[in-house]
Structure formats: structure tokens, C-alpha cells
Amino acid sequence: DTEVTQTPKHLVMGMTNKKSLKCEQHMGHRAMYWYKQKAKKPPELMFVYSYEKLSINESVPSRFSPECPNSSLLNLHLHALQPEDSALYLCASSQHTGNTEAFFGQGTRLTVV
Amino acid sequence: AQSVSQHNHHVILSEAASLELGCNYSYGGTVNLFWYVQYPGQHLQLLLKYFSGDPLVKGIKGFEAEFIKSKFSFNLRKPSVQWSDTAEYFCAVNERTGTASKLTFGTGTRLQVTL
């Protein structure tokens, strides 16, 4: 199984809503990542988890709250988002954070209304 | 901070034409280099990677890339493109920072292959 699975595939939420994005991998990877990709732009790193601990936060606003309950799961909790937060949110995992490639999920297409 | 430049933003080629996409990075330390492809409506997929050793690396679907350390470059090549190669191509650099690593992407090149 070389898949990173993200749910939901699409999400529409209001600015006062609270929602969560989920990511799961069963490759035994110990590093997991959240990226944000706007239309016609490259993915931008948001968070890195290494061995279930947050190791990088790229100055992401607190309305985005990551959580890594175990080595296979990564969540991104969303609260009080703005319309400009609408984007494709990509999860990735890698064996560790060293010389290794990252595997990406299909992403969650988020629209904030 | 690391930066990755892809100078070709949109490339249009006829089938069977040769392809070369440029990628330059700024980091002077040890880097891992990648090319990812994103087909329309699909997730990012790894085309090829360079960690160390032979600077000419071969990937899937007939793609190859050459790491030239002196030029901070990692250009992607394919001798003969197919219509199915139409996609967005991203060069990426993995930079170690303490116990973590950061994958920084270039701005991407949209390749359109015409029949």
C-alpha cells in the first residue's frame, strides 16, 4: 500500500464553521506534512510532523491547528477561516525527514464561503 | 531560505519533440532534488529523485534529469514527449533543518503536448 488517503475530497465551509481534514497512511512513514496549494501555484509547506511531534510550523495562522494522533494519522482542524484560505490542502508522508521522497495524497479541495 | 526557480512557466510542444525544463536552486549545502508531476485532477507523483552518486538520474516514463552542482541546476529532459505527458511539472528541493526537512517547490511548468 503506497497510498496517502485524504478525506474529504471536497469541503465547503462557512467562516464560522469548525471542520477537520483527515489524512491516513499505512506505509510506516514517520514524517507527515500538510501543504497548501492555490490555483496555478506550487504547494507551500504548512506543517511537518516527525515521530508524531510537530517539528515545523511555517508561521501558519492559528485558525489552522494540526494534530497527529498516531503515526498513521494526521488531522488539520479548521476554525474561523477566511475566503482566501480556499485552496487544495495536500497531505504527504515520508519514511523519515531525511534523504527520502514524499508521497502525496489527492488533496482536499476546500472552499470557504 | 531555500528558493527554487523554474524559468519555463508554460511550454507547448508537438508529440515526439524533445523536452528540457530548467530548474535552479539556491541552497549551497547538501540537497536532495526531485521532479514531481501533477496530471490534471490527480495528485503529485514523483518522476525522479537525486540524493547522491551519478548526477544523471533516470525516472519513470522515460524522463531523466541531470544534477550539475556547479550550476545549482537539476534540469528535466525527455527525448520524445507524448500527448499523455501534458501536465504540471514541479522541481523540488529537500533541505535539512535540524531534525526535520523542508520540501520547497518551484513555481511549476505547465507542459502542453499537442498531437
Interface residues (C-beta under 8 A of the other chain):
Chain A: A31 Y33 K40 K41 P42 P43 E44 L45 V48 S50 S55 I56 L90 A92 T97 G98 N99 E101 A102 F103 F104 G105 Q106 G107
Chain B: N32 F34 Y36 Q42 H43 L44 Q45 L46 K49 F51 S52 F90 N94 R96 T97 G98 T99 A100 S101 K102 L103 T104 F105 G106 T107 G108
